[in-house]
Amino acid sequence: MFVHNGLGREAGKSAQGGALIANSNRKGAEVRSVGTRVRSFLRSGEEGQALVEFCIVAPFLLILLTGLFTFGIAYINDMTLINAVGAGGQQLQTIRTTTTDPCKDTFTAITNAAPGLNPAKITMTLTMNGNSPITNTGTANTCSGDQTELVANGSFTIKAQYPCALAVYGKAVSSNCAISTTLTEFSY
C-alpha cells in the first residue's frame, strides 16, 4: 500500500529509483515466540467448546435413544401378539366343528402368526362358552376333549400374555412387564 506523504512522493518508495523499501519493523507490532503464540491460541476462544458440550450431552442422548428402541420393541411385540391372537380366533372360529383339540390348534395358529415371539413364553388362556378357563403355557397347549364346549350361538375368549423385559443398558426399567391381549368371538 502506498500512501502519499504530502511531499509529492509516496511513502515506501525512494526518491531516486522508486524501489520499494521494506519495513519489517512496523510500529506497534511485537515479536512473539512460538510458545506465546500457542498459549494465546489455546486461550483465545471457543474452539473446543462444541466438543466438550457434545461429550457432556452424548451419554444422555444414547440413554434416551436406547430407551426409545426398547419401548419400540415392546410396542412391536404388543402389535404382533394382538394380530396373532386375532389369527388364532379366526382359526378357532373356522375349525370349531372339526377340531379335536381347540387349545392346540389355537396356540399353533397364534405361534404361526407371531414368528418373532418365543412360543415357550406365550401364555394362552381359552374360555369356551363361559365355562372355566383353560390356561396353557408354552408348548403344553392341549385341551383334548373340550371341543364339545364350542357350540353354536356360544362364545369363546382367548387371552394371551407375553413377557417384556424393559431394560436400558442392563438396568431394568420394569421387571413385571407383561404384554396382554384378549379376544372374544361369538359363534353363529
Stockholm file with secondary structure:
# STOCKHOLM 1.0

chainA/1-188         MFVHNGLGREAGKSAQGGALIANSNRKGAEVRSVGTRVRSFLRSGEEGQALVEFCIVAPFLLILLTGLFTFGIAYINDMTLINAVGAGGQQLQTIRTTTTDPCKDTFTAITNAAPGLNPAKITMTLTMNGNSPITNTGTANTCSGDQTELVANGSFTIKAQYPCALAVYGKAVSSNCAISTTLTEFSY
#=GR chainA/1-188 SS CCEECSSSSEETBCTTTCCBCCCCSCTTCCCCCHHHHHHHHHHSSCTTHHHHHHHHHHHHHHHHHHHHHHHHHHHHHHHHHHHHHHHHHHHHHHHTTTCSCHHHHHHHHHHHHCTTSCGGGCEEEEEETTSCCEEEETTCCCCTTGGGGCCTTCEEEEEEEEECCEEETTEEEESSCEEEEEEEEECC
#=GC SS_cons         CCEECSSSSEETBCTTTCCBCCCCSCTTCCCCCHHHHHHHHHHSSCTTHHHHHHHHHHHHHHHHHHHHHHHHHHHHHHHHHHHHHHHHHHHHHHHTTTCSCHHHHHHHHHHHHCTTSCGGGCEEEEEETTSCCEEEETTCCCCTTGGGGCCTTCEEEEEEEEECCEEETTEEEESSCEEEEEEEEECC
//
